[in-house]
Amino acid sequence: MPLSFRRPIGFEQQEDNALVHVQPQRQFRRLLAFAGRTIDDIVNNPLAKRDVYNWYRMSLKMERRLEVLALESQWNGHR
């Protein structure tokens, strides 16, 4: 996702005129690191491909659920 409104991991609010260096972390690389796989594993091994695909689907569901919970807490006034 090249354009995103989400803050990068490790982003902290700084003073207005402070220089901030942000190193984006791609979702797929983060997923591969979590699954303990490399891109070569995914290309050459169908079990590894299925494993990473399932982790990817789970991460999408978790991200969506967190967004829904955040919106519900805003709508209901809970913080």
N, C-alpha and C positions, 0 to 999 in steps of 0.2 A: 504494500500500500504506500506508494510514493508520497502522496499528499494526505496528510492526516491532521485532524484537529486535536488528537491526543498528545499529551506531553510525553516526551521521550523518557525512558527509564533513567533515573538519576537526576532528573530535572528538579532544580530547586529555585524558588523565587529569589532573585537577586535585586540589588539596588538598581534604580533606573539607568544610571550611566556606567554600570559595571559590565565588563566584558565577560561573556559566558561562552564557553566551548561545550558544544553538545555533540556527542558521537552517537548517531542513531544505530540501533540494533535491529536488524531485520527479523521479522517474525519467523521466517523459515529457518534461519540460522539458529535462532534461539530454540526452536522446536527440535532441530537436529541435535543440538547439544543436550537437550533434555532427554531425548530418546537414546542418546549414545550412539548415533549412526552418522555416517558420512554420506555425501552425495553419491559416491561410488557404490556404497551398500544399497542404496535405493535403486540405482540403475540396474545393478546386477542381481539383486536378490528380491524375488517377489514377496517373501515374507517380511522383509525389512520395509518394503514399499507399503504393504498393507498396515504394518505397525505404525509407521509415521503418518499415514493417511488417517488412521483411527485417532491418533493423538491430535492431529490437526482438526478433525471434526469436533473432538471433545473441547479443544481450546476455543473454537468458534462458539460452541454452546455455552461455555463458561463466560466468555466475554459478553455475549448477548444477555445472559442472565444477570450479570453484574450491572449492565446498562439499565435493564428493566428495574432492578432493585433501587438503583440510584434515582431513576425517574419517579418511582413510586414514593420514595422518601421525600423528594422535593414536592410532589403533589400533595402528600398527606401532611407535610409540615414537620416531619421527623428529621432530626439531624444527628 
